[in-house]
């Protein structure tokens, strides 16, 4: 895997330095930020591949930063760090568009593996080809989606979910399967995350005479091309 440009955002200097050092040892380029406002400005000005973002920061917390970054850089990979142990926080972060969630304290080996997995998923769009199902075309080289010839703007998570559904066109995929395949997590209580992103895709792709994203009650979700 090639070196990535990573922004580490944490108000705790010791943790920020430890994370940055681990990234540098892994061959990546790490930039540090001690607060959310500075991080937003840095991401606006500079091209980062990944942001490691602490949740519990003063003034501008991680959730607020996540929302702002998602609006400005929808294709940016973001991993949340938290000392909290509340599932609601995990669900909230994932719904807002986080690519992964790591709880403190964490081992550096686990951290490095999670970073590699997120970067691999984010970079996978540049290694594949065009997938076409009916009037929906997804280009994984350019991270572009069109519907009936018109561009569709998707967040990275929406893009990955749509890509997986299109690759399995016509097959019903359980929410548990989608959580593992798209988010890389295995939390049975977080099926609401899948439901949230499915609703996002429906609003952007479905039309009055045909629904591309179909829920099969009691079984899961499937993608259908034109009827």
KAJOWO-V697562 format. One line per field, one symbol per residue. phi: phi as a letter, one per 30 degrees, with the letter a starting at -180 (. if undefined). psi: psi as a letter, one per 30 degrees, with the letter a starting at -180 (. if undefined). burial: # if it has 24 or more other C-alpha atoms within 12 Angstrom, else .. A space follows every 50 residues. Layout:
phi->???
psi->???
burial->???
This chain:
phi->.ddccbcccadddddeddddddddddjcccccbcadddddddddcbdcca ccbddcbdibdddddeedddddbdcddbcccacdbcddddddddddjdda bbdddbddddeddddddddddddddcccbdcbbiccbbcddchcbbbhic dbdbdeddddddeddddceicdcdddddeddccibbcddcddddeddddd dddccdbecacdcccceiblbbcbddd
psi->klkljkkkjkfjeeeeeeeeeeeefggljkkkkfleeeeeeeeeeljlfk kjjkeikldjleeeeeeeeeeeifgkkkkkkkflgkeeeeeeeeefgkfl kkkkllkfeeeeeeeeeeeeeefffgfaakkkjbgkkkjfefhkkkjhfk kkkkleeeeeeeeeeefhkfkkkleeeeeeeefglijeggffeeeeeeee eeefellefkjejkkjkfebklkkak.
burial->...#########..##.######..#.#############.##....### #######..###########..##########......############ ###.......##.######.###.#.....###.######..#####... .###################.########.#####....##.###.#### ##.###....#####....######..
